[in-house]
Amino acid sequence: MTEPTFTAPAISAALSVLKLFLIPVGGGIPAGVLLAKSSGLAWPLMALVYLVSDIILAVVFEPILRVLALICGKIRFLRRFAAAMKEANARHAAQYQGTAAGPIGLILIAFGVDPMTGRASALAAGHGFVAGWAFAIAGDMLYFGVIAYSTLSLNRYIKDPETTMLIILALMFLLPVVIRRIRSRRPASVAREDLA
């Protein structure tokens, strides 16, 4: 087995993939995965590039989050809004675990929504920079794994990358809406049994 080499084309391809991964709300994942595949980037390198994109997000988003938290603490209307958001996050996390402050609940928030929401929930639960972003990035890496695997699997059957990307993007945005609608129609007793 040969050792992977970091040639100029490989670095250039990794930077192009990184730019796609930096697109907010996960829209760049299918495109980045397909570009990585066509550029010959190995799966571990692709995952490492995605991890780097999450670390860049953490460095950029954390000061914005701290300024928002400071502003929300000073203005009464925003303080009430922040308390309502904290309560909503706690209810959302309670679906997955008994406490919103728990690591699994916070990871699942990042997985189910996005890493910024995961970090905001971790901050609201009292977790600092390292632990909060660790939970958010863990959830986002799980999300990346699911989307990357789905994209590559679908692309084996649909040979056109643009069609594959459009189908995955549609599923990324429509599937959560469908799941929420199905859950909201279930009787309350069934929902309570699922939480038990």
C-alpha angles and dihedrals in degrees: 000000000000124000115248112252126210101225125172092260091050092050091046091050091048091051091050090050090047090055090054092046090054091064105113126248096027096283092128096054099086092042092046092048092050092046090049090050094048090046091053096245111159120239095252091051091048090052090048091052089051090050089052089052089054091050090050088050090052093052093047099039100043096071090047090051092049093050090049091050090050092049092046090054092055102046117064097214091049091045089057090045090051090050090051090050090049090052092047091050090050091052091048093049092045088068088067103032141005094257132038091216093061120108096238092052092049093047090051091050089055090045094047100040116012139291094263091057089045091053093045089052091048091050090049088051090053101257118145131229100282099041094039094052092041089060093044094047093045090055092045092049089053089051090049091051092052094047094043093050092046092048095049093044093050091045090060088065100032105048095193110092094202092054091046091050093049093050092049092046091050091050092047091057102031102041095065090050091051092047092050091050092050091048093048091054095054116100115261092243091060091048090051091050090053091054093049 
